[in-house]
Amino acid sequence: MSIETLIHDWRLAVDDYAKAKAEAEYLKEFRKSKKAILMQEAQADPKKGMKTGQERETYAYAHTEYLELLDGLKVATKEAEQLRWRMTIAQERVNVWRTKQASARKEQGMYGA
């Protein structure tokens, strides 16, 4: 793989990583809002009859919408981590390439004179 390809891949991953990280952070924060919304829903609906905070919290945590949000958070976090490692690996490959180039220059200096 050429150094240009490595750098190009790394640059592409930077933007993708930023988007994935932003999505994961958004979902992480929205999780709190969703819990509050569902707890209010449980309190407002007389059919549910949930008077205590613990009952409303249990309702919110078990709600399908909350569980779907958690699944989305899991996917977003996985994507962000995969991209972060992809960037790290590309960066390390560039470092290896640089080291090889420096070694080759040094070797040429020693034997080329």
N, C-alpha and C positions, 0 to 999 in steps of 0.2 A: 504494500500500500504506500502510495507516495505521501510526502509531507503535505502537499497541497490538499490532497483528499482528506487527510486527518484534520487539518485546520478547517476545511470546509465543513466536515461533519461536526466538528466541535462547535463551530459558529451556528449551525442549524440547531443543534441540541440546546444551545443557550436560550434561544427564544422559546422553543418548545418546553424547556424546563421551567422557564419563568411563568408561562401560561399554566402548566400543570401545578406548579407550586401555589400560584394564586388561587386556582380552583380548590385545591386541598385546604388552603387557609380559609377561604370563604366558607366552604362546607363545615369546617371545624367551628367557625364562629356562628354560622347559621344554625348549627345543631342546638345551641343554647336558645336561640329565638324560637325554633320549632318546638322545643320542649315547653317553653313558656306559653306558646300559642295553644298547644294541646292541653296543657294544664288548665288554661282558661276555658277551653272548650268543655273539659270534663266538669268544671265548676258551674258553668252556665247552663248545661243541659240537665234539667230536673230528672229526666229518665235515667241518667247515669247515677245520680244520687251520690256523688263523690264530694264529701264535705271536708275531709282532712287533706292536708297537704301531701301526706304519704300516699293516699289513694289516688290523688290526681297525678302525682309523680309516677307512680306505677303504671297508670293508664298511659301517660305520655311515653314512657320508655318502651312499653309493649305495643304501641300503636304502629300500624303498618307504614305510615308515612315516615315515622321516625326511623324505623328499621331500614327503609329504602334509602333514607338520607345517609345512614351509617354505611350501607353498601356503596353508595356513591363516593363517600369519603375514603373508603378502603381502596376503590379503584383509582381515585385521583392521587392518593398517597403512593400507591404502587407505581403509577406512571411517573410521578415526580422523582421517586427514588431510582427508577430504571434510567431515567434521563440524566440524573445527577451522576450515576456511576458510569454511564456512557461517556459523559464529559470528562470524568476523572481518568478513565482508561485512555481516552484520546490524548489528554494532557500528558499522561505518563509515556505514551508512545512518542509524543513529540520530544519529551525529555530524553528518551533513549536515543532518538534520532540525533538530537543535539550532541549528546555525549559521543556517539559514534563519529559524528562530523569533527568534533574537537580532537578526538583520538587520531583520526585520519590526518588532520592538519599537523598535529604534533609529530606523527610518524613520518610524514613527508618532510618536515623540517629537519628531523634527525637523519634521515637517509637521503634526502634530496640535496644536501649540501656537498 
